[in-house]
Amino acid sequence: MASLQLATKARHAAYINPVPTLYRAIAKELPRVLTIYDIDLPVPEARAGIRSLFQENSQVRDTRVLDMLVEKGYMELEETLLHHKQRPHLLRIFEGFKHKTTGADRKKLGPDSSIDDQFARA
């Protein structure tokens, strides 16, 4: 079984700022990932999707949580490079979460829905 052991290497590496190091590692592998998974997306757009994930967690200051997120990021990168993910999983990351609600939530009718809306779903 192939293994890159990126998370293990990251855990044992003695570097001062792990988050930019993780971002650089992902940015370095991004063209290869786009080629492997046959994703027709320009690298700057894919990088913007990755950057948005990093910005979502930019307010985290607890070092234990940061270490956990960095290690999880390395594990995600390793799983991606070893082809443990499928193309739709990566498209969801690169293009953003367009539908944050689940399928069941999208099917629910609102309080202001009309009788036509109710019958249109049948």
C-alpha positions in Angstrom: 0.0 0.0 0.0 1.4 3.3 -1.0 1.8 6.0 1.6 3.3 9.4 1.6 3.0 9.9 5.4 2.7 13.7 5.0 0.9 14.1 8.3 3.6 12.1 10.1 6.3 14.2 8.5 4.4 17.4 9.4 4.1 16.3 13.0 7.8 15.6 13.4 9.0 18.7 11.4 10.3 21.5 13.5 9.1 24.6 11.8 7.8 27.8 13.3 4.7 28.6 11.2 2.9 25.4 10.1 -0.2 27.0 8.5 1.7 28.8 5.6 3.8 25.7 5.2 0.7 23.6 4.7 -0.7 26.2 2.3 2.5 26.1 0.3 2.5 22.3 0.2 -1.1 22.3 -1.1 -0.4 25.1 -3.6 2.7 23.2 -4.9 0.6 20.0 -5.5 -2.4 21.8 -6.9 -1.6 21.5 -10.6 -0.8 17.8 -10.2 -4.1 17.2 -8.4 -6.1 19.1 -11.1 -4.4 16.9 -13.7 -4.8 13.6 -11.8 -8.6 14.2 -11.3 -9.1 15.7 -14.7 -10.6 18.9 -13.3 -10.9 21.7 -15.9 -10.4 24.6 -13.6 -7.6 27.2 -13.7 -5.1 26.9 -11.0 -5.7 30.5 -9.6 -9.4 29.6 -9.2 -8.6 26.4 -7.4 -6.1 28.2 -5.2 -8.9 30.7 -4.3 -11.1 27.8 -3.2 -8.3 26.5 -1.0 -7.6 30.0 0.3 -11.3 30.4 1.3 -11.0 27.2 3.4 -8.0 28.7 5.2 -9.7 32.0 5.7 -12.7 30.2 7.3 -10.4 29.1 10.1 -8.3 32.2 10.4 -9.9 33.2 13.7 -8.6 30.0 15.5 -5.9 30.9 18.0 -5.8 27.8 20.2 -2.5 26.0 19.4 -4.0 22.5 20.0 -6.8 23.2 17.5 -4.3 24.7 15.0 -2.1 21.6 15.3 -5.2 19.4 14.7 -6.3 21.4 11.7 -2.8 21.4 10.2 -2.5 17.7 10.6 -5.9 17.2 9.2 -4.9 19.3 6.2 -1.9 17.2 5.6 -4.0 14.0 5.8 -6.5 15.4 3.3 -3.6 16.3 0.9 -2.2 12.8 1.3 -5.6 11.2 0.7 -6.0 13.3 -2.4 -2.6 12.5 -3.8 -3.2 8.8 -3.1 -6.5 8.9 -5.0 -8.7 8.1 -2.0 -11.1 10.9 -2.9 -13.4 11.2 -5.9 -13.7 14.0 -8.3 -17.0 15.5 -6.8 -15.3 15.7 -3.4 -12.6 18.0 -4.8 -15.1 20.0 -6.9 -17.0 20.8 -3.8 -13.8 22.2 -2.3 -12.6 24.1 -5.3 -16.0 25.6 -6.3 -17.1 26.2 -2.8 -20.1 24.9 -1.0 -22.9 26.2 -3.2 -25.6 24.4 -1.4 -24.9 24.5 2.3 -28.3 23.0 3.1 -28.9 19.3 2.7 -31.3 17.8 0.1 -34.0 17.3 2.7 -33.8 21.0 3.7 -34.1 22.1 0.1 -37.3 20.1 -0.3 -39.1 21.7 2.7 -41.6 24.3 1.9 -41.5 27.7 3.6 -44.4 29.2 5.5 -45.1 31.6 2.6 -45.3 28.9 -0.1 -48.4 28.7 -2.2 -50.5 25.7 -3.1 -48.9 25.8 -6.5 -45.5 25.2 -4.9 -46.8 22.3 -3.0 -48.3 20.6 -6.1 -45.2 21.4 -8.2 -43.1 19.2 -6.0 -45.4 16.1 -6.4 
